[in-house]
Amino acid sequence: CNAAIAIAPILDKAATTPLGKTIRDAVTQSQSTTRSNANLGIIIAIVPLVIGSKSPNVFLSANGADTAINESDAQDALDIYAAIKQATAKSLGTRKKYDIQNAPPQAIREAMRYAATTEPKDSIAALWGFGYQSLWDNAVSDLKNYETRAESWEQVIVNTALAQLARTPDSLITRRHGIQESLRVSSEAAALLALPEQDRFSAVEAFDWRLRHPCRINPGTTADLVAAALYVHLWNSCFHELF
């Protein structure tokens, strides 16, 4: 929460600030309030959306985010690489091509496409590499669906996260624990969604406990995608008019 408040002024200026600089400044500001890199994925996923929502009277579309990425340049790529290195140190591992410790390509989309299609595949990179429409088709659609059925926003968000996790193995789990573990977690999420709503809450609590014990298994990429979907959903639901 403190990090979100800290980066808000950076995001407010995103429409008039280069894409890469916005991401780098947001990471720096986030790190001023927390030592973890928990907000990196959210920042990378949301900044193109923020740039795409330049006017409070314009409905946010996937094309707006894609345009922001398409219009980025070599300096943006340098700043994004610097931001990722600043936030993650060596926790990303290494890749044969476009490794984060090396110089970035002229177009950041090239590196993102590679990260999205080579193991361990990165779901946030897939948005950058192949377009944000998948966010609308999946997590944004789930939010709209569950909003009409759930009793609280907490249930809406939990159900959306479960649906995303069941649909796509979590990138962070895959990177830290391997594909078989991420597939197992996705299978558990699908089983939870199959339960009657009245039985799901206690089952979700037990699932959460199992993810934390004996070692911490964090579906962090799923959380990042849900955060991005929430931005879209709240913006397009005119939530922004309250401010």
Backbone bond lengths (Angstrom), bond angles and torsions (degrees), N, CA, C in turn:
res aa  C-N    CA-C-N  psi(-1)  N-CA   C-N-CA  omega(-1)  CA-C   N-CA-C  phi
1 C - - - 1.459 - - 1.527 110.48 -
2 N 1.327 117.64 -45.66 1.460 120.83 179.55 1.520 111.32 -62.08
3 A 1.341 116.23 -38.93 1.460 119.86 179.54 1.522 110.80 -66.72
4 A 1.325 116.97 -39.67 1.467 120.64 178.84 1.521 110.59 -61.35
5 I 1.324 116.12 -42.56 1.466 120.33 177.89 1.523 110.18 -65.04
6 A 1.324 115.97 -38.68 1.467 120.42 -177.08 1.522 112.37 -65.75
7 I 1.343 117.03 -37.18 1.469 119.00 -176.04 1.526 112.41 -88.25
8 A 1.322 118.26 -7.57 1.467 120.53 -178.18 1.529 112.80 -55.34
9 P 1.353 120.24 -45.06 1.465 119.03 178.83 1.530 112.82 -62.22
10 I 1.333 116.95 -31.93 1.467 120.49 177.21 1.523 109.78 -65.93
11 L 1.323 116.49 -45.76 1.463 120.67 -179.27 1.523 111.39 -67.33
12 D 1.319 117.27 -31.82 1.466 120.62 178.38 1.525 111.73 -61.35
13 K 1.339 116.54 -26.82 1.469 120.89 -178.61 1.527 112.42 -98.82
14 A 1.336 117.18 6.15 1.468 120.86 -172.76 1.520 113.19 -62.06
15 A 1.320 117.89 -32.01 1.464 120.66 -177.28 1.522 112.03 -65.86
16 T 1.337 117.17 -23.20 1.466 120.73 -178.18 1.526 112.27 -116.98
17 T 1.315 117.06 11.61 1.467 122.44 -179.69 1.521 109.04 -120.97
18 P 1.333 119.12 141.03 1.467 120.08 178.35 1.527 112.10 -54.74
19 L 1.308 115.93 147.61 1.464 122.85 -177.11 1.525 112.19 -54.46
20 G 1.320 116.76 -51.72 1.459 120.60 -177.18 1.515 112.86 -63.57
21 K 1.334 116.16 -41.55 1.475 119.76 179.47 1.530 110.62 -64.52
22 T 1.325 116.70 -38.45 1.466 119.61 178.11 1.522 110.75 -60.24
23 I 1.328 116.16 -44.96 1.467 120.33 179.91 1.523 110.58 -64.89
24 R 1.318 116.53 -45.03 1.470 119.79 -178.76 1.524 111.02 -64.47
25 D 1.324 117.18 -43.40 1.469 120.39 179.39 1.528 111.04 -65.54
26 A 1.334 116.63 -38.28 1.467 120.11 179.90 1.523 110.97 -65.92
27 V 1.322 116.83 -40.24 1.464 120.59 177.65 1.525 110.21 -63.68
28 T 1.329 116.54 -45.07 1.464 120.58 178.81 1.525 110.94 -60.15
29 Q 1.322 116.71 -44.72 1.456 120.98 -179.15 1.523 111.31 -66.83
30 S 1.336 116.22 -39.06 1.466 120.37 177.88 1.521 110.77 -62.65
31 Q 1.328 115.99 -41.91 1.460 119.77 -179.00 1.525 112.59 -69.28
32 S 1.312 116.89 -16.42 1.465 119.32 176.83 1.527 111.64 -73.32
33 T 1.344 116.44 -15.54 1.464 120.29 -179.09 1.521 113.09 -114.28
34 T 1.326 118.13 -16.93 1.463 121.02 179.95 1.516 109.84 -146.64
35 R 1.317 116.47 145.21 1.464 120.59 -179.02 1.524 112.38 -84.44
36 S 1.319 117.18 -13.54 1.464 119.97 -177.02 1.522 110.14 -85.27
37 N 1.340 115.55 169.44 1.461 120.84 176.49 1.523 110.30 -104.04
38 A 1.341 115.95 26.03 1.461 121.11 -172.68 1.519 113.17 -60.19
39 N 1.323 117.40 -23.98 1.461 119.84 -175.28 1.523 113.84 -96.22
40 L 1.313 118.91 -2.10 1.460 120.54 -176.10 1.525 111.54 -59.84
41 G 1.331 116.92 -50.67 1.458 120.07 -178.21 1.511 112.33 -61.94
42 I 1.326 116.40 -40.14 1.464 120.14 177.94 1.522 110.34 -62.81
43 I 1.318 116.97 -44.27 1.466 120.91 -179.96 1.523 110.66 -60.59
44 I 1.331 116.86 -48.54 1.461 120.14 -178.14 1.528 110.98 -64.52
45 A 1.325 117.16 -36.68 1.464 120.38 -179.24 1.522 112.34 -73.69
46 I 1.334 117.25 -34.81 1.460 120.28 -170.99 1.528 114.02 -91.20
47 V 1.328 118.67 -31.59 1.465 119.52 -174.45 1.531 112.74 -56.13
48 P 1.344 121.27 -45.55 1.469 118.64 176.03 1.528 112.67 -59.89
49 L 1.333 117.33 -31.95 1.461 121.13 177.05 1.523 110.69 -68.59
50 V 1.326 116.10 -40.17 1.464 120.44 178.97 1.524 110.01 -62.95
51 I 1.323 116.60 -44.25 1.464 120.32 178.35 1.524 109.98 -64.54
52 G 1.324 116.73 -35.82 1.462 120.80 179.26 1.513 113.41 -70.96
53 S 1.324 117.86 -18.20 1.470 121.52 179.50 1.525 109.70 -104.90
54 K 1.328 115.59 56.23 1.462 120.76 -174.92 1.524 112.71 -66.25
55 S 1.321 116.72 -34.67 1.455 120.79 -177.73 1.519 110.49 -112.87
56 P 1.338 118.62 135.56 1.465 120.57 -179.78 1.523 113.35 -67.54
57 N 1.331 117.35 -11.35 1.458 120.83 -178.54 1.522 112.89 -103.56
58 V 1.331 116.58 7.70 1.462 120.87 -178.33 1.519 109.60 -108.67
59 F 1.323 116.46 128.08 1.460 122.77 177.66 1.519 108.79 -65.76
60 L 1.316 117.60 128.94 1.462 122.19 -177.43 1.521 110.61 -77.87
61 S 1.330 116.29 130.01 1.462 121.73 179.01 1.515 110.06 -126.10
62 A 1.322 115.18 164.11 1.462 120.00 177.42 1.519 110.70 -60.46
63 N 1.312 117.14 -33.26 1.458 120.94 -178.65 1.522 111.86 -61.81
64 G 1.330 117.18 -33.79 1.458 119.62 178.91 1.515 112.17 -63.12
65 A 1.331 116.69 -43.08 1.466 120.61 177.84 1.524 110.84 -68.03
66 D 1.328 116.32 -41.65 1.464 119.96 179.97 1.523 111.16 -62.53
67 T 1.320 116.76 -38.73 1.462 120.72 179.20 1.521 110.96 -63.70
68 A 1.314 116.94 -40.63 1.466 120.42 178.26 1.523 110.89 -58.79
69 I 1.325 116.89 -40.31 1.470 121.05 179.36 1.523 110.45 -72.20
70 N 1.329 116.94 -42.37 1.464 120.97 -179.39 1.525 112.04 -61.46
71 E 1.314 116.65 -31.34 1.466 121.00 -177.33 1.528 112.85 -88.28
72 S 1.328 117.53 0.52 1.467 120.27 178.94 1.521 110.29 -72.28
73 D 1.334 116.23 159.82 1.460 120.77 -177.04 1.529 111.08 -128.03
74 A 1.334 115.15 -170.90 1.465 120.64 -176.07 1.526 111.95 -63.16
75 Q 1.332 117.31 -35.65 1.468 119.68 178.49 1.523 110.80 -66.63
76 D 1.325 116.43 -37.28 1.463 119.45 175.50 1.522 110.46 -60.37
77 A 1.334 116.21 -43.13 1.469 120.27 179.15 1.526 110.97 -60.53
78 L 1.330 116.78 -42.90 1.464 120.67 177.90 1.529 111.38 -61.13
79 D 1.320 116.30 -44.40 1.466 120.20 -178.92 1.527 111.65 -67.12
80 I 1.320 117.03 -37.80 1.467 120.18 179.70 1.523 110.29 -67.85
81 Y 1.320 117.49 -43.44 1.466 120.32 176.01 1.527 110.25 -59.60
82 A 1.329 116.35 -43.55 1.468 120.20 -179.84 1.526 110.89 -62.88
83 A 1.328 116.81 -39.93 1.467 120.84 179.55 1.521 111.24 -65.05
84 I 1.330 116.31 -42.48 1.469 120.20 -179.76 1.525 110.30 -65.39
85 K 1.336 116.71 -44.04 1.470 119.89 178.00 1.528 110.97 -62.90
86 Q 1.312 116.00 -40.22 1.463 120.71 179.73 1.523 111.12 -62.07
87 A 1.325 116.64 -37.36 1.464 120.67 -174.79 1.515 113.64 -86.60
88 T 1.329 117.21 -31.28 1.464 119.29 -170.09 1.510 114.86 -110.37
89 A 1.339 117.26 -13.08 1.472 120.20 -174.58 1.526 108.95 53.18
90 K 1.343 118.70 -116.83 1.466 120.69 -177.17 1.534 112.67 -110.19
91 S 1.323 117.35 13.85 1.462 119.56 -173.40 1.521 113.94 -73.39
92 L 1.329 118.08 -10.91 1.461 120.13 179.82 1.520 112.84 -81.24
93 G 1.315 117.67 -10.63 1.452 119.47 -175.66 1.524 109.92 77.14
94 T 1.328 116.68 -160.17 1.461 120.82 -178.38 1.522 110.58 -125.58
95 R 1.328 115.62 154.69 1.460 122.33 175.76 1.523 108.82 -130.10
96 K 1.330 115.59 151.12 1.459 120.16 -178.31 1.526 111.65 -66.39
97 K 1.315 116.35 -29.10 1.458 121.15 -176.56 1.522 109.19 -133.04
98 Y 1.310 116.06 143.70 1.462 122.15 178.83 1.525 112.72 56.57
99 D 1.324 117.30 33.69 1.462 120.15 179.40 1.521 109.72 -59.70
100 I 1.316 115.61 144.25 1.455 120.68 -174.16 1.526 112.19 -65.18
101 Q 1.327 117.90 -21.43 1.463 121.04 178.69 1.527 112.43 -82.70
102 N 1.334 116.72 -8.39 1.460 121.34 178.98 1.525 110.42 -102.45
103 A 1.325 115.74 179.42 1.465 119.89 177.94 1.530 109.85 -70.12
104 P 1.317 117.87 142.81 1.464 120.20 179.13 1.519 111.32 -77.40
105 P 1.329 117.77 163.62 1.459 120.35 172.94 1.528 109.78 -71.79
106 Q 1.316 116.85 168.27 1.463 120.48 178.27 1.529 111.23 -61.12
107 A 1.319 116.12 -37.72 1.466 121.46 179.49 1.527 109.06 -110.54
108 I 1.322 117.14 120.73 1.463 121.06 -176.62 1.523 111.60 -62.08
109 R 1.331 117.56 -26.99 1.461 120.42 -178.84 1.529 111.24 -60.30
110 E 1.338 118.07 -32.70 1.469 120.69 178.74 1.529 110.42 -60.43
111 A 1.317 116.31 -47.22 1.465 120.52 -179.83 1.521 111.02 -65.48
112 M 1.319 116.68 -38.50 1.458 120.32 -179.46 1.531 111.06 -66.93
113 R 1.314 117.18 -39.83 1.466 119.69 178.24 1.530 110.71 -63.99
114 Y 1.307 115.78 -38.98 1.465 119.24 178.63 1.529 110.24 -65.08
115 A 1.327 116.87 -44.25 1.468 120.60 -179.99 1.524 111.80 -65.78
116 A 1.323 116.31 -27.08 1.465 120.40 -178.54 1.522 113.13 -81.49
117 T 1.324 116.57 -19.18 1.470 119.53 -172.69 1.519 114.33 -116.87
118 T 1.321 118.06 -3.11 1.462 121.10 177.24 1.526 109.06 -117.68
119 E 1.324 116.16 144.62 1.466 120.39 -176.89 1.528 111.33 -69.20
120 P 1.331 117.08 139.19 1.467 127.56 -6.54 1.526 110.83 -77.37
121 K 1.325 117.13 124.41 1.459 122.08 -175.79 1.528 110.81 -66.81
122 D 1.324 115.12 138.28 1.462 121.00 -175.82 1.530 110.24 -109.22
123 S 1.323 116.85 121.12 1.465 121.26 -175.78 1.524 113.18 -73.02
124 I 1.330 118.12 -31.57 1.463 120.06 176.02 1.523 109.44 -69.16
125 A 1.320 116.62 -41.77 1.463 120.43 176.81 1.519 111.06 -60.27
126 A 1.329 117.51 -32.82 1.466 120.91 179.40 1.525 111.26 -62.78
127 L 1.331 117.75 -36.12 1.463 120.09 176.55 1.521 110.50 -61.58
128 W 1.320 115.60 -45.28 1.459 120.34 179.98 1.527 111.56 -69.31
129 G 1.308 116.40 -38.77 1.455 119.86 -173.96 1.510 114.50 -78.94
130 F 1.331 116.38 -34.59 1.467 119.41 -172.02 1.521 113.91 -126.36
131 G 1.310 117.53 3.80 1.454 120.10 173.75 1.517 114.08 107.96
132 Y 1.323 114.22 152.37 1.462 121.97 -175.56 1.522 114.16 -84.51
133 Q 1.332 118.03 -1.45 1.459 118.94 -178.16 1.524 111.91 -59.67
134 S 1.329 116.80 -32.42 1.465 119.60 179.27 1.529 111.56 -62.16
135 L 1.331 117.27 -30.27 1.467 120.07 176.88 1.525 110.11 -65.78
136 W 1.330 116.01 -42.73 1.469 120.75 177.62 1.528 110.88 -65.41
137 D 1.320 116.14 -42.37 1.464 120.38 -176.35 1.525 112.31 -68.06
138 N 1.317 116.71 -26.17 1.464 120.52 -173.84 1.531 112.22 -110.73
139 A 1.319 118.20 -87.69 1.466 120.64 -171.39 1.527 113.29 -64.63
140 V 1.331 118.00 -39.79 1.468 119.62 178.51 1.525 110.22 -64.34
141 S 1.322 115.92 -43.12 1.467 120.83 177.12 1.529 111.37 -61.83
142 D 1.329 116.14 -40.70 1.468 120.13 178.49 1.528 111.22 -61.94
143 L 1.326 116.70 -43.14 1.464 120.12 179.34 1.525 111.22 -58.55
144 K 1.323 116.02 -46.08 1.466 120.02 179.58 1.523 110.50 -61.24
145 N 1.316 115.75 -42.88 1.459 120.97 -178.10 1.529 111.59 -64.18
146 Y 1.328 116.04 -50.15 1.463 119.57 -176.73 1.522 112.48 -71.83
147 E 1.331 117.62 -25.58 1.464 119.86 178.83 1.531 111.01 -62.19
148 T 1.312 117.22 -31.85 1.465 120.66 -179.01 1.522 112.49 -80.63
149 R 1.344 116.98 -11.20 1.464 120.03 -173.29 1.523 114.30 -118.23
150 A 1.319 117.87 -29.06 1.468 120.54 -174.15 1.529 111.37 -83.13
151 E 1.325 115.85 158.06 1.458 121.49 -178.60 1.524 112.59 -85.36
152 S 1.316 118.23 -19.03 1.462 121.02 -177.76 1.521 109.46 -147.51
153 W 1.348 115.13 162.53 1.457 119.25 177.01 1.524 111.33 -67.43
154 E 1.313 116.53 -30.12 1.463 118.99 175.55 1.525 110.21 -58.93
155 Q 1.324 117.25 -44.47 1.460 120.58 178.16 1.522 111.43 -65.14
156 V 1.324 116.44 -39.90 1.468 120.43 178.62 1.524 110.26 -57.87
157 I 1.315 116.42 -48.46 1.466 121.01 -176.52 1.523 111.15 -68.69
158 V 1.328 117.40 -42.81 1.466 120.46 178.88 1.523 110.56 -62.01
159 N 1.332 117.16 -45.97 1.462 120.09 -179.81 1.523 111.86 -64.78
160 T 1.330 116.49 -38.11 1.465 120.00 177.61 1.522 110.80 -64.48
161 A 1.331 116.69 -42.49 1.466 120.36 177.94 1.524 111.11 -63.03
162 L 1.324 116.87 -41.90 1.469 120.06 178.18 1.522 110.99 -63.19
163 A 1.332 116.72 -41.81 1.462 120.31 180.00 1.525 111.26 -63.71
164 Q 1.344 116.37 -42.88 1.462 119.94 178.59 1.521 110.92 -65.24
165 L 1.319 116.61 -41.77 1.463 121.27 -179.53 1.520 111.00 -67.03
166 A 1.329 117.00 -38.71 1.465 120.46 178.34 1.520 111.04 -66.85
167 R 1.324 116.91 -34.20 1.460 122.77 -176.78 1.528 112.51 -75.44
168 T 1.336 115.90 -41.72 1.465 120.91 -172.02 1.519 110.35 -134.46
169 P 1.332 118.96 118.86 1.469 120.74 175.68 1.528 110.57 -52.78
170 D 1.311 116.28 137.34 1.457 121.09 -173.76 1.527 111.91 -71.13
171 S 1.340 115.61 129.21 1.468 121.01 -177.16 1.522 112.49 -61.19
172 L 1.324 116.43 -41.58 1.467 119.74 -177.89 1.523 111.03 -67.06
173 I 1.329 117.15 -41.33 1.468 119.72 177.09 1.522 110.13 -62.64
174 T 1.322 116.94 -43.14 1.466 120.51 179.52 1.517 110.94 -60.17
175 R 1.336 116.50 -44.40 1.461 120.08 -177.35 1.525 111.77 -65.85
176 R 1.321 116.90 -37.77 1.468 120.19 -175.70 1.524 113.84 -89.47
177 H 1.334 117.18 -31.74 1.467 119.66 -170.72 1.525 114.11 -125.87
178 G 1.338 117.58 -7.01 1.458 119.98 178.28 1.522 113.01 100.36
179 I 1.325 115.34 158.40 1.459 121.27 -174.63 1.525 112.24 -65.81
180 Q 1.325 117.98 -35.28 1.463 119.28 -178.56 1.526 111.39 -64.39
181 E 1.319 116.43 -37.95 1.465 119.72 178.39 1.528 110.56 -68.24
182 S 1.321 117.35 -41.57 1.465 119.04 179.91 1.523 111.21 -67.14
183 L 1.326 117.61 -34.22 1.466 120.77 175.62 1.526 110.82 -66.29
184 R 1.336 116.46 -38.91 1.466 120.32 178.59 1.524 110.63 -63.04
185 V 1.325 116.44 -44.33 1.461 120.49 180.00 1.530 110.51 -64.22
186 S 1.323 116.78 -40.73 1.465 120.12 177.73 1.521 111.38 -62.76
187 S 1.321 116.10 -38.23 1.463 120.39 178.08 1.529 110.97 -63.98
188 E 1.332 116.56 -39.97 1.465 120.43 177.19 1.526 111.06 -64.33
189 A 1.319 116.63 -40.09 1.464 120.32 179.06 1.525 110.75 -62.81
190 A 1.327 116.52 -41.23 1.463 120.52 178.30 1.527 111.12 -63.08
191 A 1.322 116.56 -39.20 1.466 120.60 178.95 1.527 111.07 -65.08
192 L 1.320 117.09 -36.94 1.464 120.68 178.12 1.526 111.29 -64.82
193 L 1.330 116.20 -40.81 1.461 119.82 179.93 1.524 111.77 -65.22
194 A 1.322 116.40 -26.24 1.463 120.69 -179.30 1.524 112.34 -76.87
195 L 1.328 117.22 -13.16 1.463 120.82 -179.68 1.527 110.76 -75.14
196 P 1.325 117.80 152.03 1.463 120.18 171.44 1.530 109.92 -59.16
197 E 1.316 116.83 146.46 1.467 121.55 -175.85 1.526 112.17 -53.30
198 Q 1.331 117.24 -39.74 1.463 120.40 -175.95 1.528 112.71 -69.78
199 D 1.327 116.98 -19.41 1.467 120.76 179.57 1.527 112.42 -97.42
200 R 1.321 116.28 -9.50 1.463 119.73 -169.33 1.521 113.01 -76.24
201 F 1.322 118.05 -34.95 1.463 120.18 -172.93 1.520 111.69 -59.36
202 S 1.327 117.22 -51.32 1.466 119.68 -179.13 1.519 110.91 -65.92
203 A 1.329 117.14 -34.40 1.464 120.58 178.52 1.524 111.02 -67.59
204 V 1.325 116.76 -36.39 1.470 120.80 177.31 1.522 110.27 -66.28
205 E 1.320 117.61 -39.73 1.468 120.34 177.26 1.526 111.06 -60.95
206 A 1.331 116.37 -41.34 1.465 120.12 178.60 1.527 110.74 -67.14
207 F 1.325 116.69 -38.83 1.466 122.36 177.10 1.524 110.18 -61.68
208 D 1.319 116.11 -44.75 1.458 121.13 178.65 1.525 110.72 -60.27
209 W 1.334 116.94 -41.78 1.466 120.30 178.88 1.524 110.32 -62.93
210 R 1.328 117.01 -42.54 1.474 120.14 -178.90 1.523 111.21 -64.67
211 L 1.322 116.64 -33.18 1.462 119.31 178.12 1.528 111.74 -67.57
212 R 1.295 117.07 -25.83 1.471 121.75 -176.75 1.525 113.55 -94.20
213 H 1.323 117.97 -14.10 1.466 121.55 -175.81 1.533 110.24 -133.23
214 P 1.318 118.91 139.54 1.470 127.97 0.88 1.525 113.17 -81.09
215 C 1.340 117.36 -17.29 1.461 119.40 175.56 1.528 107.58 -124.58
216 R 1.302 116.05 157.03 1.464 120.65 -174.17 1.526 110.34 -80.35
217 I 1.326 116.44 116.57 1.463 122.64 175.76 1.522 106.96 -109.58
218 N 1.307 116.20 111.43 1.460 121.60 -169.84 1.529 111.51 -109.68
219 P 1.345 118.62 110.64 1.469 120.67 174.87 1.529 110.46 -78.12
220 G 1.329 115.54 60.74 1.458 121.21 -171.42 1.507 114.84 -68.29
221 T 1.341 117.48 -35.53 1.462 119.39 179.40 1.518 110.66 -66.44
222 T 1.322 116.48 -37.56 1.461 120.67 175.83 1.522 110.34 -59.08
223 A 1.325 116.61 -43.79 1.467 120.84 178.31 1.524 111.08 -61.96
224 D 1.335 117.47 -39.56 1.463 121.11 178.51 1.528 111.15 -62.39
225 L 1.327 116.74 -42.75 1.462 121.01 -179.79 1.525 111.06 -66.21
226 V 1.316 116.71 -39.28 1.468 120.06 177.97 1.530 110.18 -66.08
227 A 1.326 117.32 -38.97 1.466 120.73 177.27 1.527 110.62 -61.24
228 A 1.329 116.65 -43.13 1.465 120.49 178.15 1.526 110.79 -64.22
229 A 1.325 116.18 -41.03 1.465 120.22 178.48 1.527 111.14 -64.30
230 L 1.321 116.89 -37.87 1.465 120.80 177.11 1.526 110.89 -62.79
231 Y 1.323 116.92 -39.92 1.466 119.96 177.49 1.524 109.64 -58.56
232 V 1.324 116.37 -48.63 1.468 121.07 -179.61 1.527 110.69 -61.43
233 H 1.312 115.67 -49.00 1.463 120.26 -174.75 1.526 111.58 -63.68
234 L 1.324 116.40 -43.89 1.461 119.43 -178.95 1.524 111.48 -69.93
235 W 1.318 116.87 -38.36 1.472 119.68 176.90 1.521 110.54 -62.56
236 N 1.300 116.45 -49.38 1.457 120.06 -176.75 1.522 112.98 -74.48
237 S 1.322 117.10 -12.36 1.465 120.71 174.08 1.526 110.90 -92.41
238 C 1.350 115.13 11.31 1.471 122.11 178.04 1.519 112.83 66.99
239 F 1.331 117.21 21.16 1.459 120.81 176.23 1.525 110.48 -59.89
240 H 1.348 116.19 -32.92 1.464 120.57 -176.89 1.527 112.45 -63.77
241 E 1.330 118.34 -20.15 1.455 120.52 -178.85 1.528 112.33 -71.11
242 L 1.341 116.37 -11.60 1.458 120.15 178.72 1.524 111.91 -75.92
243 F 1.325 116.89 -13.44 1.465 119.79 -173.18 1.525 111.49 -110.27
